[in-house]
Amino acid sequence: MSVWFITGASRGFGAEIAREALSRGHQVVATARSKDAVEAAFSDAGSSLLAVSLDVTEEAQAAVAVKAAVKRFGRIDVLVNNAGRGLLGAVEEASDAEIRAVYDTNVFGLLAVTRAVAPELRKNRSGHIVNISSVGGFVGSPGWGVYASTKFAVEGLSEALNTELAPLGVHVTVVEPGYFRTDFLDSSSVHVQQRQLDDYLDGPAGSMRETAARVNHAQPGDPSKAARAMVDMVESPNPPVRLQLGTDTIRAVEAKIGRVQSELATWRAVSESTDHDEASAA
């Protein structure tokens, strides 16, 4: 039995992961901005669940939440950084305030919670950090540029963190879901940029606004299956650094790898020509 600490657990992936962990006998600290929302979502969970209010953008709240978790269950074994915020629109259209808001949640909030939980995992010389990224954390798409940039940051942080914590017995995995049938594309999670420039309306960024509205609640991915896959992954003896979820993600990742390999081959001579002469000779 493990103790799971999950952010953004009142709905979406966070709630599904919490339910799956509880169903397997684990104990769960389910956090969200509203403790009441968590308690309403898990009214029949019993003593295996602790609901805690946590706005991940408030570092002091993260420390309080971790203290409450350890007081209740004695330890933390798994951290799932799931809380997130979307932003839809062309990169140029985004205001400074809109950009900072999505970074505050997706990057700085994730870091704040990780810093609060990591000492518990290091102390135990075991555990797992699961950072929920996106296919957009590996493949940039028009209309999602700012959002994708936050997930690219999460990917880099996760890779480095895994290398740093692995000698201490702690795994780190970054999960890259594609389109799943959650409420992420609702206005409660994704924010459409207020400024819309005419030059982008008929282009890829403008088309993405229409696509997002059309596929909302008709996405191909099943959130409950994703939750099972993630809990299976945490319980496995050799978890990956990256876990892609959804056939749409697989296609997008494979296509990008192909493009990168092709460009690398085409421009290899130019790339190799920039070393110092003595380095090239060696």
C-alpha positions in Angstrom: 0.0 0.0 0.0 1.3 3.4 -1.0 0.4 7.0 -0.2 -0.4 9.0 -3.3 -0.4 12.9 -3.3 -2.3 14.2 -6.3 -2.9 17.7 -7.4 -5.9 18.8 -9.4 -7.8 15.8 -8.0 -11.4 17.1 -8.0 -12.0 16.2 -11.7 -10.4 15.0 -14.9 -7.2 12.9 -14.8 -6.6 13.7 -11.2 -9.9 12.3 -10.0 -9.6 9.2 -12.2 -6.1 8.5 -10.9 -7.3 9.0 -7.3 -10.2 6.6 -7.8 -7.9 4.0 -9.4 -5.4 4.2 -6.6 -8.1 3.9 -4.0 -9.6 0.9 -5.7 -6.2 -0.9 -5.4 -6.0 -0.2 -1.7 -3.7 2.8 -1.7 -4.2 5.8 0.4 -4.7 9.1 -1.4 -4.1 12.8 -0.5 -6.4 14.5 -3.1 -5.8 18.2 -3.4 -7.5 20.9 -5.4 -8.2 24.6 -5.1 -11.4 23.7 -3.3 -11.3 21.0 -0.6 -15.1 20.9 -0.8 -15.0 19.9 -4.5 -12.7 17.0 -3.6 -14.9 15.9 -0.8 -18.0 16.0 -3.1 -16.2 13.9 -5.8 -15.1 11.3 -3.2 -18.0 11.3 -0.7 -17.7 7.5 -0.2 -13.9 7.2 -0.1 -13.7 6.8 3.7 -10.6 7.1 5.7 -8.3 6.1 2.9 -8.7 9.6 1.4 -7.6 13.0 2.7 -9.0 16.0 0.9 -6.8 19.1 1.2 -7.2 22.6 -0.3 -4.2 23.5 -2.4 -3.6 26.2 -5.0 -0.4 25.1 -6.5 0.6 28.7 -7.3 0.8 29.4 -3.5 4.1 27.8 -2.3 3.1 28.1 1.4 -0.1 26.1 0.7 2.0 23.2 -0.7 4.1 23.0 2.4 0.9 22.9 4.6 -0.6 20.2 2.4 2.4 18.0 2.6 2.6 18.4 6.4 -1.1 17.4 6.6 -0.5 14.4 4.4 2.4 13.2 6.5 0.5 13.8 9.7 -2.4 11.7 8.5 -0.6 8.8 6.7 3.0 9.0 7.9 4.6 9.3 4.5 4.2 10.1 0.8 5.2 7.6 -1.8 3.9 8.9 -5.1 3.4 12.5 -6.2 1.2 13.1 -9.2 1.6 16.7 -10.5 -1.7 16.9 -12.5 -3.0 20.4 -11.9 -2.8 22.4 -15.1 -4.1 25.3 -17.1 -4.6 25.6 -20.9 -4.2 28.5 -23.2 -5.4 28.5 -26.8 -4.4 31.0 -29.4 -1.5 32.2 -31.6 1.8 32.9 -29.7 1.8 36.5 -30.8 -1.8 37.1 -29.6 -1.0 36.1 -26.0 -0.8 38.8 -23.4 1.8 38.9 -20.7 -0.8 38.2 -18.1 -2.2 35.2 -20.0 1.3 33.8 -20.4 2.3 34.3 -16.8 -1.0 32.7 -15.6 -0.4 29.4 -17.5 3.3 29.3 -16.4 2.4 30.0 -12.8 0.3 26.8 -12.7 2.0 24.5 -15.2 5.6 25.2 -14.3 6.1 27.2 -11.2 3.2 25.5 -9.4 4.6 22.1 -10.4 8.0 23.1 -9.1 6.5 24.4 -5.8 4.7 21.1 -5.1 7.7 19.0 -6.2 10.0 21.0 -3.8 7.6 20.4 -1.0 7.2 16.6 -1.6 10.7 15.7 -2.7 12.3 15.8 0.8 9.8 13.1 2.0 10.8 10.9 -1.0 14.5 11.4 -0.4 14.1 10.7 3.2 12.5 7.3 2.4 15.0 6.6 -0.4 12.0 5.5 -2.5 9.0 6.8 -4.3 7.8 8.1 -7.7 7.1 11.6 -9.2 4.6 11.5 -12.1 4.4 14.8 -14.0 1.4 15.1 -16.3 2.6 16.7 -19.5 0.9 16.4 -22.9 1.6 15.4 -26.5 2.1 19.1 -26.7 5.1 18.7 -24.5 6.8 16.8 -27.2 5.2 18.2 -30.4 4.4 21.9 -30.7 1.1 22.6 -32.5 -0.4 25.9 -33.9 -2.7 27.5 -31.4 -1.1 25.7 -28.4 2.3 27.4 -28.6 2.4 29.0 -25.1 0.7 26.0 -23.5 3.1 23.6 -25.2 6.1 25.7 -24.0 5.1 25.1 -20.4 4.9 21.3 -21.1 8.2 21.4 -22.9 9.6 22.9 -19.6 8.0 20.1 -17.7 9.6 17.5 -19.9 13.1 19.1 -19.4 12.6 19.3 -15.7 11.4 15.7 -15.5 14.4 14.4 -17.4 16.8 16.2 -15.2 15.0 15.4 -12.0 14.9 11.7 -12.9 18.7 11.7 -13.3 19.1 13.6 -10.0 16.8 11.4 -7.9 17.5 8.0 -9.4 20.6 7.4 -7.2 18.3 8.1 -4.2 15.8 5.5 -5.2 13.1 7.9 -6.6 11.7 7.5 -10.1 10.4 10.3 -12.2 8.1 9.8 -15.2 6.6 12.4 -17.5 3.3 11.3 -19.0 2.3 12.6 -22.5 -1.5 12.2 -23.0 -3.1 13.0 -26.3 -6.8 14.1 -26.6 -8.7 12.4 -23.8 -12.4 12.9 -23.0 -12.0 15.0 -19.9 -13.2 18.6 -19.4 -9.8 20.0 -20.3 -11.2 21.9 -23.3 -14.0 23.4 -21.2 -13.6 27.0 -20.2 -12.9 25.9 -16.6 -9.5 24.5 -17.7 -8.5 26.0 -21.1 -8.5 29.7 -21.6 -8.9 31.3 -25.1 -6.7 34.3 -25.6 -8.7 37.5 -25.6 -6.8 39.1 -28.5 -7.4 37.6 -32.0 -5.4 39.1 -34.9 -6.9 39.0 -38.4 -3.8 37.5 -39.9 -4.2 34.4 -37.8 -8.0 33.9 -38.1 -7.9 31.8 -41.3 -4.6 30.2 -40.6 -3.6 27.1 -38.5 -4.0 28.9 -35.1 -7.5 30.1 -36.0 -8.5 26.6 -37.3 -7.3 25.1 -34.0 -9.9 27.2 -32.1 -12.6 25.6 -34.2 -11.0 22.1 -33.8 -10.9 22.4 -30.1 -14.5 23.3 -29.8 -15.6 20.6 -32.2 -13.7 17.7 -30.5 -14.6 18.8 -26.9 -16.1 15.8 -25.1 -15.6 13.7 -28.3 -11.9 13.0 -27.8 -10.7 9.5 -28.6 -9.0 8.8 -25.3 -10.7 7.1 -22.3 -9.6 8.8 -19.0 -10.3 5.8 -16.8 -8.1 3.6 -19.0 -5.4 6.3 -18.8 -5.6 6.2 -15.0 -5.3 2.5 -15.0 -2.2 2.7 -17.2 -0.6 5.3 -15.0 -1.2 3.4 -11.8 0.1 0.2 -13.5 3.2 2.1 -14.6 3.9 3.3 -11.0 3.4 -0.2 -9.7 5.8 -1.7 -12.3 9.4 -2.5 -11.3 11.0 -0.6 -14.2 8.9 2.5 -14.9 9.8 4.6 -18.0 11.0 8.2 -18.0 8.3 8.9 -20.6 4.9 7.3 -21.1 2.8 8.2 -24.2 -0.9 7.7 -23.8 -3.2 7.4 -26.8 -2.7 6.4 -30.4 -2.9 10.0 -31.5 0.2 10.7 -29.3 2.0 7.7 -30.7 1.4 9.0 -34.2 2.5 12.5 -33.4 5.6 11.4 -31.5 6.7 9.0 -34.3 6.2 11.7 -37.0 8.3 14.2 -35.1 11.1 11.7 -34.5 11.1 11.1 -38.2 11.3 14.8 -39.0 14.1 15.4 -36.6 16.1 12.5 -37.9 15.6 13.7 -41.5 16.7 17.2 -40.6 19.6 16.0 -38.7 20.8 13.9 -41.6 20.3 16.8 -44.1 22.2 19.3 -42.0 24.7 17.0 -40.3 27.7 18.3 -42.2 26.8 21.9 -41.2 26.3 20.8 -37.6 29.6 19.0 -37.5 31.5 21.9 -39.0 31.1 24.2 -36.0 33.5 22.4 -33.6 37.0 23.7 -33.0 39.5 22.1 -35.3 41.3 20.3 -32.5 38.0 18.9 -31.2 37.1 17.6 -34.7 40.4 15.9 -35.1 40.0 14.1 -31.8 
